[in-house]
Amino acid sequence: MAHSREHCNKKPSLQTILSVVGRHFRVSIIDLQSARRDRPTAWARQCYCLLARELTGLSYHRIAMSIGNRDHSTVIYAVETARDRLDIDEGYAELYRSCARDLGVLL
């Protein structure tokens, strides 16, 4: 599913994206950066990875370092999983859109 995005030229920081995603998903930043694998934390982390990749253009490696020094392949998998979930889970898609709006992105 292709998502068109318009946003201001200023890219949000990874810390800002973490804060916004944590607030919307009701997951702490500490949990987002931890090894926790429960569904709410995993889904929030996947959303974070997708937003971080799309809004900052940073490398998978750099994003992985921001969530607990994970391997870059973890971020690749998270981005793919989040994109797939957007197509099939309207609740998840709405949380994603809410995060994006708070980050100044128009979907």
PyMOL commands that set and color helices and strands:
alter all, ss='L'
color gray80, all
select helices_A, chain A and resi 14-25+29-32+39-56+60-66+72-88+90-102
alter helices_A, ss='H'
color red, helices_A
select strands_A, chain A and resi 6-7+105-106
alter strands_A, ss='S'
color yellow, strands_A
deselect
rebuild
show_as cartoon
